[in-house]
Amino acid sequence: MIDEIDGLKILISGSSSFDIHKDAGEPLTGRKYTFNLYTFSENEYNQIENSISKMDRLGERLVFVNYPELLHLPDRDDKIDYLNEMISSYLLKDILVYEHIKNSQKIFNLSRLVAFQIGGEVSLQELGKQLGISKNSVEKYLNLLNKVFILHKVEGFSRNLRKEITKNSRWYFLDNGIRNAVIANFNPVHARNDIGALWENYMISERLKYQSYKRISSNNYFWRTYEQQEINWVEERYGSLFGYEFKWKEDKVKIPTQWKSAYQGASFEIINVKNFNEWLK
């Protein structure tokens, strides 16, 4: 149809990214444009929220996040049921059907282990030992979870300084609600002991939406040294480095001395509840 009908434009959309890429990808190389349609973003909420209502609703979004259907479910239990259903019969099902994987429990347990390591490096070998599977299987399953938009991989940044850690990657969920469903914890923000992880994961997922929709070309990393100095999020764009540390409410964090000395001219900024909206505009 693309080849034979002049002026025709076709939009292909669907829940199974595997099928779309498999059946419509290669024949259209160089003649197609692919984009990801994420869940609702903070930038979209800005159209209907003022600063006061945004803060009132932010806590709920950190727990349930932004699937469009959730906005129409006023009851908290209905939202929990919806997210649990997303995992059991939609997201994981995509992987099992496509890859002919029989043991879904291994993938679920893997995503659960990752959920408890938000903000920390993930060792494939260590995960394999805990799950009783090979390192290669862990890597395969993580890549599959990435393809169906459950997880996102972030690698360590280094300019070959010996003190910098780059061996292992960090993994984040593209949706806090899925992460909370995996660990079966939908407690409100004031009753959480993992608010730091929730905030870091949410900011990274929102920043990825922002970069995608604004067509910002950026290499994204984390940065950490063996002396435990670290920066949650590093963007390499336009020939410059931008470092960001995510803190739920704290706003007085010093720039790491090794970052300052090794990368002179690189910026450093704290992203908290006071300024996150400007960062995502």
C-alpha positions in Angstrom: 0.0 0.0 0.0 2.8 2.4 0.8 4.6 1.6 -2.4 1.6 1.6 -4.8 -0.8 4.3 -3.5 0.4 7.8 -3.9 0.0 10.2 -0.9 -1.1 7.5 1.5 -0.2 7.8 5.1 -0.7 4.9 7.5 -0.7 5.0 11.3 0.0 1.6 13.0 -0.8 1.4 16.7 -1.3 -1.4 19.2 -0.5 -2.8 22.6 2.0 -5.5 21.3 5.2 -3.8 20.4 6.6 -7.2 19.5 4.1 -7.8 16.7 4.3 -4.3 15.3 8.1 -4.4 15.0 8.2 -7.9 13.7 5.5 -7.5 11.0 5.9 -3.8 9.9 9.5 -3.0 10.6 12.0 -4.1 8.0 10.0 -3.7 4.8 9.6 0.0 5.6 13.2 0.8 6.5 13.9 4.5 5.8 10.2 5.2 5.1 8.7 5.1 8.5 8.8 7.1 11.7 8.5 5.3 15.0 7.5 7.0 18.3 6.4 5.8 21.7 3.1 6.9 23.2 3.7 6.8 27.0 1.2 7.1 29.8 0.1 10.7 30.7 2.9 13.0 31.6 3.3 15.9 34.1 3.5 18.2 31.1 0.1 17.1 30.0 -1.4 17.5 33.5 -0.2 21.1 33.4 -3.0 21.9 31.0 -5.6 21.1 33.7 -3.8 21.7 37.0 -2.5 24.7 38.9 0.4 24.5 41.3 -1.9 23.8 44.3 -3.9 20.9 42.7 -0.7 19.4 41.3 0.9 19.0 44.7 -2.4 17.5 46.0 -2.4 14.9 43.3 1.4 14.3 43.1 1.4 11.9 46.0 -1.3 9.7 44.4 0.6 9.7 41.1 3.8 8.4 42.8 1.8 5.4 43.9 -0.6 4.7 41.0 0.9 6.8 38.2 -0.6 7.7 34.9 -2.4 5.0 32.9 -5.3 6.8 31.3 -7.9 4.3 32.5 -6.9 4.9 36.1 -8.2 8.5 35.9 -11.7 7.1 35.4 -11.5 4.8 38.4 -12.4 6.8 41.6 -12.2 3.8 43.9 -8.7 2.9 45.2 -9.3 -0.8 45.2 -10.4 -0.6 41.5 -7.1 1.0 40.7 -5.2 -1.7 42.4 -7.2 -4.4 40.6 -6.5 -2.7 37.3 -2.7 -2.6 37.8 -2.6 -6.2 39.0 -4.5 -7.2 35.8 -2.0 -5.2 33.7 0.8 -7.4 35.0 -0.9 -10.8 34.9 -2.9 -10.8 31.7 -1.3 -8.0 29.5 2.3 -7.1 30.1 3.7 -10.5 31.0 1.4 -12.3 28.6 3.0 -10.3 25.8 6.4 -11.8 26.7 5.2 -15.3 27.3 3.4 -15.6 24.0 6.1 -14.0 21.9 9.1 -15.8 23.4 7.3 -19.1 24.2 8.5 -18.8 27.8 6.6 -21.3 30.0 7.7 -20.1 33.5 6.2 -16.7 34.0 7.1 -16.8 37.7 10.8 -16.4 36.9 10.1 -13.1 35.0 7.8 -11.9 37.8 10.3 -12.7 40.5 13.0 -10.9 38.4 11.0 -7.8 38.1 10.3 -7.9 41.8 14.0 -8.1 42.6 14.7 -5.1 40.3 11.8 -3.2 42.0 13.7 -3.4 45.3 16.9 -2.2 43.8 15.7 1.1 42.3 18.6 3.6 42.4 21.3 0.8 42.8 23.4 -1.1 40.3 21.9 -4.5 39.3 24.3 -7.5 39.1 23.1 -10.0 36.5 25.1 -12.8 38.1 23.7 -12.1 41.5 20.1 -12.0 40.2 20.8 -15.3 38.4 21.9 -16.9 41.7 18.8 -15.7 43.5 16.5 -16.9 40.8 18.3 -20.2 40.0 18.8 -19.3 36.3 21.8 -18.3 34.2 23.3 -14.8 33.8 22.4 -15.0 30.1 18.7 -15.8 30.9 18.6 -12.8 33.3 19.9 -10.5 30.6 17.4 -11.9 28.1 14.5 -11.4 30.4 15.5 -7.9 31.3 15.8 -7.0 27.6 12.3 -8.4 27.1 10.9 -6.3 29.9 12.5 -3.3 28.3 10.9 -4.1 24.9 7.4 -4.2 26.4 8.0 -0.9 28.2 8.1 -2.2 31.8 11.8 -1.5 32.5 14.3 1.1 31.3 18.1 0.5 31.4 20.5 3.2 32.5 24.3 2.7 32.2 27.1 4.2 34.2 28.9 7.3 32.9 32.7 7.4 32.7 35.5 9.1 30.8 37.8 6.3 31.7 38.6 7.5 35.2 39.7 4.5 37.3 37.6 5.5 40.3 34.3 5.5 38.3 31.9 2.5 38.4 30.5 1.4 35.0 30.3 -2.4 35.1 26.7 -2.8 36.2 23.6 -0.9 35.0 20.6 0.5 36.8 17.1 -0.4 35.9 14.0 1.7 36.4 10.3 1.0 35.8 8.6 3.2 33.2 5.6 3.3 35.5 5.5 3.6 39.3 2.1 1.9 39.5 3.5 -1.3 37.8 6.5 -1.2 40.2 4.2 -0.9 43.2 2.0 -3.7 41.9 5.0 -6.0 41.5 5.9 -5.5 45.2 2.3 -5.4 46.3 2.7 -2.1 48.1 0.1 0.6 47.4 0.5 2.5 50.7 0.2 6.3 50.4 3.3 8.4 50.3 3.3 9.4 54.0 3.3 5.7 55.0 6.2 4.6 52.7 9.8 3.9 53.6 10.8 3.9 49.9 9.7 7.4 49.0 13.2 8.2 47.8 13.1 5.3 45.3 9.5 6.3 44.2 10.6 9.8 43.6 13.8 8.9 41.7 11.9 6.4 39.5 9.1 8.8 38.8 11.4 11.7 37.8 13.4 9.4 35.4 10.2 8.1 33.7 8.9 11.6 33.4 12.1 12.9 32.0 12.2 10.2 29.4 8.7 11.3 28.2 9.9 14.9 28.1 12.9 14.1 26.0 10.9 12.0 23.6 8.1 14.5 23.1 10.4 17.4 22.8 12.8 15.5 20.5 15.8 16.1 22.7 18.7 13.9 21.8 20.5 13.0 25.0 22.7 10.2 26.3 21.4 9.3 29.8 23.5 7.8 32.5 24.1 7.6 36.3 27.5 8.4 37.8 29.1 6.8 40.9 32.7 6.3 42.2 34.2 3.6 44.4 34.3 6.3 47.2 30.4 6.3 47.1 30.1 9.7 45.4 27.2 9.6 43.0 24.8 11.5 40.8 21.4 9.9 40.0 21.0 11.2 36.5 23.5 12.5 34.0 22.5 13.9 30.6 25.1 14.3 27.8 23.7 16.6 25.2 24.9 19.5 23.0 28.5 18.7 24.0 27.9 19.4 27.7 27.2 17.4 30.9 24.2 18.0 33.1 24.0 16.2 36.5 20.8 15.9 38.5 20.2 14.5 42.0 16.7 13.5 43.0 15.5 14.4 46.5 11.9 14.2 47.6 12.1 17.3 49.8 15.7 17.9 50.6 17.3 20.8 48.7 20.8 21.2 50.3 23.0 18.6 48.7 26.6 19.5 47.9 28.0 18.8 44.4 30.3 15.7 44.6 33.9 16.9 44.8 35.1 14.3 42.3 32.5 15.2 39.7 33.4 18.9 40.1 37.1 18.3 39.7 36.8 15.7 36.9 34.2 17.5 34.8 34.7 21.2 35.1 31.9 23.1 33.5 29.4 20.3 34.0 26.2 21.5 35.8 24.7 20.0 38.9 21.1 20.5 40.2 18.8 19.1 42.8 15.3 18.1 41.6 12.7 18.1 44.3 9.0 18.9 44.8 9.7 22.6 44.6 11.3 22.7 41.1 10.4 19.4 39.4 7.6 20.9 37.3 10.0 23.5 35.8 12.5 20.7 35.0 9.8 18.8 33.1 8.5 21.8 31.0 
